[in-house]
Amino acid sequence: MQHGPFVFDDGQSVIKPNLFPWNVRANILNIDSPAGVGYSIANGTNDTVHNDVSTTEDAFAALQAFFRDYPELKGNELWVTGESYAGIYSPYLALRIHHWNQAQEMVGGETMNLQGFIVGNGMTDMYIDSDNVLLESVANWGMIPLPLWTKMNELGCLFLWEKVPVTPDNDPQCAGLYNQSMELIKDLDIYDLFRTQYTI
């Protein structure tokens, strides 16, 4: 939807050609990772237990298999791209490819034509890229009142995702301010503030 050959506009249920698809200028390989998310397949529950390093190894193995099946594409420029948590996955995978290329060069083997990595709206640190970032963004866009955001900053409110094993030492007012802010933006599409969010 975001970079492929088809799109649909807000309020429409008809899929139409994308006038500016990336696949006109590049070969695109989408890898849903880690195993078990999106369209990816896990062979069993053991395959859904992973961390950033094992996810990197799985993606690297998939990339190697791709180039084995399509050797004619080996010479093409390779860009590792992603969004959101790929702020961690993309640099990890790019570094893994870089290290593999270095090892291949030492023995005269074939390398991947890695050019770099690109991350859009990337997660880089669970403590930094938390709900505070979302609230700051929507405050800057005028989607929550600036005094509300200012008050949270004055109190030093810190809102971390549930996965972060730390409980912030917030002023008691912070919870109410957070709930008030989230209520104001509950109908936003947080991945694209200019689009309408539709519920099923």
C-alpha positions as a Python dict, from the first residue, in 0.01 Angstrom:
ca = {
    (1, 'M'): (0, 0, 0),
    (2, 'Q'): (271, 249, 93),
    (3, 'H'): (513, 182, -192),
    (4, 'G'): (362, -89, -410),
    (5, 'P'): (177, -84, -739),
    (6, 'F'): (-174, -26, -595),
    (7, 'V'): (-339, 223, -359),
    (8, 'F'): (-682, 322, -235),
    (9, 'D'): (-788, 669, -128),
    (10, 'D'): (-968, 775, 190),
    (11, 'G'): (-1336, 693, 178),
    (12, 'Q'): (-1298, 467, -126),
    (13, 'S'): (-1318, 91, -144),
    (14, 'V'): (-1173, 62, -494),
    (15, 'I'): (-810, -33, -543),
    (16, 'K'): (-641, 161, -820),
    (17, 'P'): (-294, 179, -973),
    (18, 'N'): (-34, 380, -784),
    (19, 'L'): (98, 647, -1019),
    (20, 'F'): (434, 659, -840),
    (21, 'P'): (519, 305, -725),
    (22, 'W'): (870, 220, -614),
    (23, 'N'): (865, -107, -805),
    (24, 'V'): (894, 84, -1136),
    (25, 'R'): (1249, 185, -1043),
    (26, 'A'): (1362, -100, -819),
    (27, 'N'): (1322, -466, -732),
    (28, 'I'): (1161, -485, -390),
    (29, 'L'): (1187, -779, -153),
    (30, 'N'): (957, -751, 149),
    (31, 'I'): (1058, -956, 453),
    (32, 'D'): (809, -960, 739),
    (33, 'S'): (1004, -1019, 1054),
    (34, 'P'): (1035, -1160, 1308),
    (35, 'A'): (885, -1496, 1219),
    (36, 'G'): (514, -1510, 1286),
    (37, 'V'): (424, -1147, 1209),
    (38, 'G'): (254, -1008, 900),
    (39, 'Y'): (265, -1255, 616),
    (40, 'S'): (560, -1449, 755),
    (41, 'I'): (529, -1814, 852),
    (42, 'A'): (664, -1978, 1164),
    (43, 'N'): (720, -2354, 1166),
    (44, 'G'): (616, -2382, 1529),
    (45, 'T'): (605, -2200, 1860),
    (46, 'N'): (985, -2224, 1893),
    (47, 'D'): (1018, -2012, 1578),
    (48, 'T'): (825, -1728, 1741),
    (49, 'V'): (1073, -1693, 2026),
    (50, 'H'): (1329, -1439, 1907),
    (51, 'N'): (1534, -1132, 1979),
    (52, 'D'): (1693, -864, 1764),
    (53, 'V'): (1998, -1078, 1686),
    (54, 'S'): (1804, -1393, 1591),
    (55, 'T'): (1566, -1183, 1381),
    (56, 'T'): (1868, -1037, 1201),
    (57, 'E'): (2004, -1386, 1132),
    (58, 'D'): (1667, -1500, 994),
    (59, 'A'): (1643, -1196, 764),
    (60, 'F'): (2003, -1248, 650),
    (61, 'A'): (1931, -1615, 571),
    (62, 'A'): (1623, -1508, 372),
    (63, 'L'): (1832, -1257, 178),
    (64, 'Q'): (2095, -1519, 99),
    (65, 'A'): (1823, -1759, -22),
    (66, 'F'): (1677, -1483, -239),
    (67, 'F'): (2011, -1421, -411),
    (68, 'R'): (2060, -1795, -460),
    (69, 'D'): (1726, -1808, -641),
    (70, 'Y'): (1781, -1483, -834),
    (71, 'P'): (2156, -1461, -902),
    (72, 'E'): (2097, -1212, -1184),
    (73, 'L'): (2007, -952, -919),
    (74, 'K'): (2327, -989, -713),
    (75, 'G'): (2495, -695, -882),
    (76, 'N'): (2210, -453, -815),
    (77, 'E'): (2249, -192, -544),
    (78, 'L'): (2114, -324, -215),
    (79, 'W'): (1942, -90, 26),
    (80, 'V'): (1801, -227, 351),
    (81, 'T'): (1490, -28, 438),
    (82, 'G'): (1218, -36, 698),
    (83, 'E'): (1002, 163, 933),
    (84, 'S'): (902, 162, 1297),
    (85, 'Y'): (1091, -114, 1481),
    (86, 'A'): (1308, -150, 1171),
    (87, 'G'): (1495, 142, 1325),
    (88, 'I'): (1665, -148, 1502),
    (89, 'Y'): (1625, -426, 1244),
    (90, 'S'): (1755, -231, 942),
    (91, 'P'): (2090, -122, 1091),
    (92, 'Y'): (2138, -468, 1245),
    (93, 'L'): (2080, -636, 908),
    (94, 'A'): (2299, -384, 724),
    (95, 'L'): (2579, -445, 977),
    (96, 'R'): (2538, -824, 939),
    (97, 'I'): (2568, -790, 559),
    (98, 'H'): (2870, -561, 598),
    (99, 'H'): (3049, -812, 823),
    (100, 'W'): (2965, -1095, 584),
    (101, 'N'): (3099, -890, 292),
    (102, 'Q'): (3425, -831, 481),
    (103, 'A'): (3464, -1204, 544),
    (104, 'Q'): (3387, -1281, 178),
    (105, 'E'): (3644, -1028, 58),
    (106, 'M'): (3913, -1200, 265),
    (107, 'V'): (3856, -1530, 82),
    (108, 'G'): (3771, -1387, -259),
    (109, 'G'): (3402, -1473, -237),
    (110, 'E'): (3103, -1291, -378),
    (111, 'T'): (2966, -1002, -177),
    (112, 'M'): (2631, -827, -165),
    (113, 'N'): (2627, -481, -320),
    (114, 'L'): (2520, -310, 4),
    (115, 'Q'): (2481, 66, -34),
    (116, 'G'): (2329, 149, 303),
    (117, 'F'): (2010, 143, 501),
    (118, 'I'): (1706, 369, 521),
    (119, 'V'): (1466, 399, 813),
    (120, 'G'): (1137, 586, 817),
    (121, 'N'): (985, 694, 1147),
    (122, 'G'): (1214, 450, 1321),
    (123, 'M'): (1219, 313, 1671),
    (124, 'T'): (1574, 340, 1802),
    (125, 'D'): (1537, 316, 2178),
    (126, 'M'): (1239, 195, 2384),
    (127, 'Y'): (1305, 459, 2649),
    (128, 'I'): (1325, 750, 2406),
    (129, 'D'): (1082, 648, 2132),
    (130, 'S'): (783, 603, 2359),
    (131, 'D'): (441, 761, 2390),
    (132, 'N'): (611, 1092, 2470),
    (133, 'V'): (723, 1111, 2105),
    (134, 'L'): (369, 1058, 1981),
    (135, 'L'): (231, 1323, 2216),
    (136, 'E'): (502, 1571, 2119),
    (137, 'S'): (428, 1513, 1751),
    (138, 'V'): (54, 1566, 1781),
    (139, 'A'): (110, 1870, 2004),
    (140, 'N'): (336, 2021, 1736),
    (141, 'W'): (59, 1960, 1480),
    (142, 'G'): (-197, 2129, 1706),
    (143, 'M'): (-391, 1807, 1759),
    (144, 'I'): (-377, 1840, 2135),
    (145, 'P'): (-371, 2179, 2306),
    (146, 'L'): (-21, 2315, 2354),
    (147, 'P'): (-91, 2402, 2720),
    (148, 'L'): (-165, 2034, 2783),
    (149, 'W'): (172, 1929, 2637),
    (150, 'T'): (347, 2216, 2817),
    (151, 'K'): (199, 2104, 3151),
    (152, 'M'): (323, 1747, 3093),
    (153, 'N'): (671, 1883, 3022),
    (154, 'E'): (667, 2108, 3328),
    (155, 'L'): (581, 1806, 3545),
    (156, 'G'): (845, 1593, 3372),
    (157, 'C'): (588, 1328, 3277),
    (158, 'L'): (737, 1018, 3119),
    (159, 'F'): (512, 772, 2940),
    (160, 'L'): (679, 444, 2849),
    (161, 'W'): (536, 153, 2655),
    (162, 'E'): (425, -151, 2849),
    (163, 'K'): (721, -353, 2717),
    (164, 'V'): (969, -130, 2899),
    (165, 'P'): (1029, -289, 3241),
    (166, 'V'): (1047, 45, 3423),
    (167, 'T'): (776, 235, 3608),
    (168, 'P'): (835, 611, 3574),
    (169, 'D'): (827, 817, 3893),
    (170, 'N'): (562, 1056, 3761),
    (171, 'D'): (373, 1330, 3936),
    (172, 'P'): (19, 1200, 4015),
    (173, 'Q'): (-126, 1453, 3765),
    (174, 'C'): (56, 1287, 3474),
    (175, 'A'): (-184, 994, 3439),
    (176, 'G'): (-483, 1226, 3400),
    (177, 'L'): (-301, 1445, 3150),
    (178, 'Y'): (-201, 1137, 2951),
    (179, 'N'): (-556, 1002, 2946),
    (180, 'Q'): (-690, 1342, 2841),
    (181, 'S'): (-438, 1361, 2554),
    (182, 'M'): (-499, 1006, 2433),
    (183, 'E'): (-875, 1063, 2436),
    (184, 'L'): (-827, 1361, 2203),
    (185, 'I'): (-627, 1157, 1949),
    (186, 'K'): (-798, 818, 1980),
    (187, 'D'): (-942, 839, 1626),
    (188, 'L'): (-616, 941, 1457),
    (189, 'D'): (-422, 711, 1229),
    (190, 'I'): (-92, 747, 1416),
    (191, 'Y'): (100, 611, 1115),
    (192, 'D'): (-33, 880, 882),
    (193, 'L'): (-184, 1186, 1051),
    (194, 'F'): (-323, 1308, 719),
    (195, 'R'): (-538, 999, 659),
    (196, 'T'): (-863, 892, 816),
    (197, 'Q'): (-849, 590, 1044),
    (198, 'Y'): (-1118, 335, 962),
    (199, 'T'): (-1220, 70, 1207),
    (200, 'I'): (-1349, -273, 1110),
}
